[in-house]
Amino acid sequence: MNGRQRLLAMFDGRPVDCLPLMPITMMFAADQVGVKYGKYVTDYRLLVEGQIVTAEKFDFDYVSCISDPTREAADCGAAIRYFDDQPPAVDETRALLADKSLLGRLKVPDPLGGGRMHDRVNAAALLKQRVGQKKLIEGWIEGPCAEAADLRGINTLMTDFFDDPAFVRDLFDFILEMELRFARAQVDAGIDIMGVGDAAASLVGPQIYEQFILPYEQKMVDALHKLGAKVRLHICGNIGRILGGIGSLGCDMVDIDWMVPLAQCRREMGPQQVLAGNIDPVTVLRNGTPESITRAIAECHRQSGTRYIVAAGCEVTRDTPEENLLALRDYARNAPV
């Protein structure tokens, strides 16, 4: 099996020849090709080169368009701070929707309009052209809560849930339309699986999650499936209080950060949910040894069972020793499935 075949088989519940390997690399990938991160996130050709070199060097089963969470916000007109060698960031002191009334005049940007969304679509097309027959191609969009935090400001959004729930739903409606247009453009460009990053969702309790966020994540997941894409949900942080809701979404895979035991995830999300990751990217993967990493990932595999993809709990840090990442590869290729 090649990487694309292996991952599609895992998602479909068919036998695989070994565990799939799907770590998130961004700054690490840029460093592999000697590119400053500020260039990596603004020139799709450099992103593609970094992803392919990294995937081939460490035998990943996929390549990804992921880079930073500000592409949609930038094309909406948000104030974004760019840096030479670190990810762009939303300037929350000048949040685009600090004035809620501006939402009614905000236009959904064209994902093929030459902005940062278009750059990601170009990355998807080039990845498909170069490695799409042997590696799974992953696109990326922001989830409803994460994008709302980018447009409104994360602290303000958290009070909006209580102070103006109607506005939150209007904002989520806008975001859903925008992200699905962005997703369609990436699907048309050739992606196989859509990553949905909704990190801010880990900051709310189960009541807010189920009342506001879960219904929109569900609409997003269902629409992505109708577009023909598999779905990867990535919510950084401690999602232990909302596992049941996440498990009900029907995602093809769910990333699990290091704060939540995989055994708990398996109990609450059921036997068929494909789980990924769970080792701490810093204390275990970056700071460990190949031997300690092998033990840690073997324990993740044991707790999760066969419906498991080898990865870190979140992004592989840029200064991770190469031999440590190769330990993940060796486990994925040699562990019983």
Protein Blocks (a to p, Z undefined) as FASTA:
>chain_A
ZZklmmmmmmnopacfbdcddddcfklmmmmnopafklmmmmmklmmmmmmmmmmmnopa
bdcfbfbfklmmmmnopacdddfkbccdddfklgfklpmmlmmmpccddfknopamlmmm
mmmmmmmmmmmmmpccddddddfklmmmmmnopklmmmmmmmmmmlmmmmmmmmmmmmmm
mmmmmmmnopabdcdddfklmmpcfklmmmmmmmmmmmmmmmmmmnopacddddehjfkl
mmmmmmmnopabdcddfkbcfklmmmmnojklcceejiafklmmmmmcfklmmmmmmmmm
mmnommdcdddfbdcdfklcfklmmmmmmmmmmmcZZ
